[in-house]
Amino acid sequence: MNPPELDDWFDSIINDWRTTIKLGKAASLENIFKTEQRIGFKFPDSFRLFYQKANGFENDDWLDSMISIWPLKRMEEELGRYQNFIGFSDYLINSHVYGFLTNRPGIFKNYDLAGTVPVKIAETFEEALMLIKNNSDLLY
């Protein structure tokens, strides 16, 4: 998607979610950059655009599918839980976490089990949001 289409698509998802959950207030680009500095990872542009619209879900709220999207602060708090992994979302209160590997492109799910290898579920952040929006089997 080109940026204007992506912008409209994010607005559509956010408006849908606002009917059932409480989303965090938009993050400033400055706050997103500060989080990047603290965690040592540069988010893709689509991630930044989304978070400038909604900074995750408030109060660890979740969708009917039991998936939550984290605010920037939680991403910082969870840093180091998994090696080379930056989480931004979880299923069933951390049964597994969705996020970025610091050394490979794409979006991965990471189970909270010793010795498990993260599994790639999407090429891009926006593809991962599409999976979440559509409650795809790839998430579980």
Residue frames relative to the residue before (quaternion, step in Angstrom):
aa qw qx qy qz dx dy dz
M 1.0000 0.0000 0.0000 0.0000 0.00 0.00 0.00
N 0.3982 -0.6779 0.5470 0.2875 3.53 -1.07 0.64
P 0.7309 -0.4781 0.2536 0.4158 3.62 -1.16 0.48
P 0.6757 0.4714 -0.3441 0.4504 3.69 0.78 -0.75
E 0.6427 0.5058 -0.3281 0.4726 3.61 1.01 -0.77
L 0.6445 0.5222 -0.3116 0.4635 3.56 0.99 -0.85
D 0.6243 0.5438 -0.3216 0.4595 3.56 1.00 -0.85
D 0.6811 0.4729 -0.2801 0.4837 3.60 0.89 -0.94
W 0.6497 0.5219 -0.3193 0.4513 3.57 0.98 -0.84
F 0.6354 0.5091 -0.3258 0.4805 3.60 0.99 -0.81
D 0.6264 0.5332 -0.3369 0.4580 3.61 0.96 -0.82
S 0.6496 0.5278 -0.3080 0.4523 3.57 0.97 -0.87
I 0.6615 0.4947 -0.3043 0.4744 3.59 0.89 -0.91
I 0.6721 0.5051 -0.2969 0.4528 3.55 0.85 -1.00
N 0.6521 0.5038 -0.3188 0.4684 3.60 0.94 -0.80
D 0.6172 0.5302 -0.3345 0.4755 3.60 1.05 -0.73
W 0.7046 0.4743 -0.2734 0.4515 3.56 0.77 -1.03
R 0.6165 0.5722 -0.3532 0.4096 3.59 1.03 -0.70
T 0.5899 0.5749 -0.3809 0.4201 3.62 1.16 -0.35
T 0.8011 0.2816 -0.1455 0.5077 3.62 1.14 -0.47
I 0.7941 0.1878 -0.1059 0.5683 3.62 1.15 -0.45
K 0.4497 -0.6586 0.5278 0.2923 3.52 -1.32 0.26
L 0.2082 -0.7873 0.5742 0.0848 3.54 -0.75 1.14
G 0.5483 -0.6117 0.4650 0.3301 3.53 -1.19 0.61
K 0.5816 -0.5731 0.4448 0.3681 3.54 -1.19 0.56
A 0.6667 -0.5250 0.3630 0.3848 3.53 -1.17 0.70
A 0.3394 -0.7092 0.5813 0.2094 3.55 -1.08 0.80
S 0.4430 -0.6599 0.5255 0.3034 3.56 -1.06 0.68
L 0.6141 -0.5361 0.4241 0.3943 3.55 -1.19 0.47
E 0.6034 0.5579 -0.3460 0.4528 3.59 1.09 -0.70
N 0.6744 0.4817 -0.3009 0.4719 3.62 0.92 -0.85
I 0.6171 0.5288 -0.3436 0.4706 3.57 1.05 -0.72
F 0.6559 0.5037 -0.3071 0.4709 3.60 0.94 -0.87
K 0.6328 0.5251 -0.3322 0.4620 3.61 1.02 -0.76
T 0.6347 0.5065 -0.3319 0.4800 3.59 0.99 -0.78
E 0.6253 0.5366 -0.3392 0.4539 3.58 0.95 -0.83
Q 0.6565 0.5050 -0.3095 0.4670 3.59 0.94 -0.86
R 0.6785 0.5077 -0.2983 0.4392 3.58 0.88 -0.92
I 0.7704 0.3542 -0.1991 0.4914 3.58 0.95 -0.81
G 0.4189 -0.7419 0.4423 0.2802 3.58 1.28 -0.14
F 0.6287 0.4924 -0.3330 0.5015 3.55 1.05 0.79
K 0.2814 -0.7514 0.5744 0.1621 3.59 -0.97 0.86
F 0.3372 -0.7525 0.5364 0.1799 3.56 -0.65 1.15
P 0.5356 -0.5964 0.4713 0.3680 3.60 -1.15 0.48
D 0.6687 -0.5214 0.3555 0.3932 3.56 -1.23 0.52
S 0.6394 0.5331 -0.3400 0.4375 3.61 0.97 -0.77
F 0.6102 0.5348 -0.3422 0.4739 3.59 1.07 -0.71
R 0.6586 0.5111 -0.3083 0.4582 3.58 0.87 -0.96
L 0.6469 0.5224 -0.3201 0.4541 3.58 0.94 -0.90
F 0.6574 0.5092 -0.3141 0.4581 3.59 0.88 -0.90
Y 0.7167 0.4587 -0.2605 0.4562 3.59 0.83 -0.99
Q 0.5887 0.5318 -0.3803 0.4754 3.58 1.20 -0.24
K 0.6625 0.4586 -0.2905 0.5162 3.56 1.32 -0.17
A 0.7874 -0.0639 0.0813 0.6078 3.59 1.03 -0.81
N 0.2697 -0.7718 0.5612 0.1289 3.55 -0.72 1.10
G 0.7757 -0.3366 0.1659 0.5074 3.55 0.50 1.24
F 0.6222 -0.5096 0.4340 0.4060 3.52 -1.34 -0.37
E 0.4472 -0.6948 0.4961 0.2668 3.57 -0.97 0.82
N 0.8708 0.1314 -0.0909 0.4650 3.53 -1.29 0.57
D 0.5971 -0.5950 0.3538 0.4052 3.59 1.04 0.79
D 0.2193 0.7861 -0.5380 0.2109 3.57 1.12 0.69
W 0.1129 -0.8008 0.5844 0.0662 3.59 -1.19 0.42
L 0.5809 -0.5714 0.4656 0.3454 3.49 -1.36 0.41
D 0.6932 -0.4386 0.3493 0.4528 3.60 -1.25 0.11
S 0.6401 0.5305 -0.3087 0.4622 3.58 1.18 -0.60
M 0.4671 -0.6967 0.4094 0.3590 3.60 1.35 -0.02
I 0.4965 0.6186 -0.4421 0.4187 3.58 1.17 0.60
S 0.1219 -0.7769 0.6165 0.0389 3.52 -1.01 0.94
I 0.2248 -0.7290 0.6268 0.1588 3.57 -1.13 0.66
W 0.3840 -0.7850 0.4559 0.1686 3.52 -0.67 1.20
P 0.4559 -0.6163 0.5544 0.3240 3.54 -1.23 0.50
L 0.7009 -0.4747 0.3293 0.4182 3.58 -1.25 0.40
K 0.6267 0.5616 -0.3398 0.4200 3.58 0.95 -0.86
R 0.6727 0.4831 -0.3109 0.4663 3.60 0.91 -0.83
M 0.5877 0.5618 -0.3742 0.4461 3.60 1.04 -0.66
E 0.6559 0.4971 -0.3027 0.4808 3.55 1.00 -0.83
E 0.6631 0.5159 -0.3055 0.4481 3.61 0.94 -0.86
E 0.7124 0.4565 -0.2493 0.4712 3.58 1.04 -0.78
L 0.4294 0.7211 -0.4540 0.2994 3.59 1.27 -0.21
G 0.7792 0.3155 -0.2526 0.4790 3.56 -0.91 0.93
R 0.4835 0.6687 -0.4331 0.3626 3.56 1.23 -0.20
Y 0.7648 0.1239 -0.0569 0.6297 3.54 1.13 -0.78
Q 0.4962 -0.6604 0.4741 0.3048 3.56 -0.99 0.76
N 0.8609 0.0454 -0.0734 0.5014 3.58 -0.99 0.97
F 0.6109 0.5478 -0.3346 0.4634 3.60 1.12 0.58
I 0.1151 -0.7679 0.6288 0.0423 3.57 -0.97 0.97
G 0.1999 -0.8109 0.5420 0.0932 3.58 -0.29 1.24
F 0.0778 -0.7871 0.6083 0.0660 3.56 -1.22 0.56
S 0.7886 0.1549 -0.0630 0.5917 3.60 1.25 -0.15
D 0.0682 -0.7989 0.5936 0.0683 3.57 -1.19 0.40
Y 0.3259 -0.7046 0.5999 0.1934 3.49 -1.39 0.34
L 0.8718 0.0250 -0.0296 0.4884 3.53 -1.09 0.82
I 0.6449 -0.5571 0.3008 0.4280 3.53 0.79 1.15
N 0.7887 -0.3836 0.1410 0.4592 3.53 0.58 1.32
S 0.2383 0.7348 -0.5850 0.2471 3.61 1.03 0.64
H 0.7394 -0.1820 0.0692 0.6445 3.50 1.16 -0.77
V 0.3560 -0.7423 0.5506 0.1379 3.48 -1.29 0.65
Y 0.2633 -0.7361 0.6042 0.1538 3.55 -1.14 0.74
G 0.2856 0.7779 -0.5250 0.1942 3.57 -0.94 0.82
F 0.6336 -0.5216 0.4391 0.3656 3.48 -1.41 -0.34
L 0.3000 -0.6657 0.6381 0.2443 3.53 -1.20 0.55
T 0.4696 -0.6992 0.4597 0.2815 3.58 -0.93 0.81
N 0.7620 0.3766 -0.1863 0.4928 3.58 1.20 -0.43
R 0.7483 0.2737 -0.1948 0.5720 3.63 1.26 0.20
P 0.4642 -0.6725 0.4879 0.3071 3.60 -1.02 0.69
G 0.6215 0.5564 -0.4158 0.3624 3.55 -1.24 0.49
I 0.4267 -0.6412 0.5683 0.2895 3.51 -1.42 -0.10
F 0.1313 -0.8191 0.5584 -0.0041 3.56 -0.89 1.04
K 0.2696 -0.6869 0.6311 0.2391 3.53 -1.31 0.34
N 0.1322 -0.7915 0.5967 0.0080 3.50 -1.01 0.95
Y 0.2822 -0.7712 0.5504 0.1508 3.57 -0.61 1.14
D 0.4564 -0.6915 0.4941 0.2636 3.54 -1.07 0.73
L 0.4637 0.6400 -0.4665 0.3972 3.54 0.76 1.11
A 0.5348 -0.6284 0.4535 0.3367 3.57 -0.97 0.80
G 0.8368 0.2500 -0.1813 0.4521 3.54 -1.03 0.83
T 0.5357 0.6163 -0.4340 0.3807 3.62 1.16 -0.01
V 0.3399 -0.7237 0.5707 0.1873 3.53 -1.15 0.72
P 0.4993 -0.6529 0.4653 0.3285 3.62 -0.85 0.87
V 0.2780 -0.7576 0.5775 0.1236 3.54 -1.09 0.87
K 0.4071 -0.7133 0.5159 0.2437 3.59 -0.81 1.00
I 0.1095 -0.8112 0.5732 0.0378 3.57 -0.86 1.01
A 0.8060 0.0543 -0.0092 0.5894 3.61 1.17 -0.44
E 0.5155 -0.6326 0.4879 0.3098 3.52 -1.26 0.50
T 0.8163 0.1487 -0.0241 0.5577 3.58 1.02 -0.85
F 0.6635 -0.4896 0.3937 0.4062 3.53 -1.34 0.30
E 0.6721 0.4971 -0.3122 0.4513 3.59 0.91 -0.89
E 0.6121 0.5233 -0.3540 0.4756 3.62 1.09 -0.61
A 0.6335 0.5226 -0.3316 0.4643 3.59 1.02 -0.76
L 0.6452 0.5067 -0.3242 0.4710 3.60 0.99 -0.78
M 0.6084 0.5375 -0.3463 0.4701 3.58 1.09 -0.69
L 0.6340 0.5171 -0.3295 0.4713 3.60 0.97 -0.80
I 0.6595 0.4977 -0.3039 0.4743 3.58 0.95 -0.90
K 0.6573 0.5196 -0.3111 0.4486 3.58 0.85 -0.96
N 0.7614 0.3714 -0.1910 0.4959 3.59 0.97 -0.89
N 0.3783 -0.7499 0.4675 0.2755 3.59 1.29 0.10
S 0.0839 0.8519 -0.5070 0.1010 3.54 0.92 1.01
D 0.5648 -0.6026 0.4582 0.3284 3.56 -1.15 0.69
L 0.5554 0.6233 -0.3894 0.3891 3.61 1.16 -0.49
L 0.6132 0.5812 -0.3393 0.4136 3.57 1.19 -0.47
Y 0.7599 0.4319 -0.1950 0.4449 3.59 1.08 -0.61
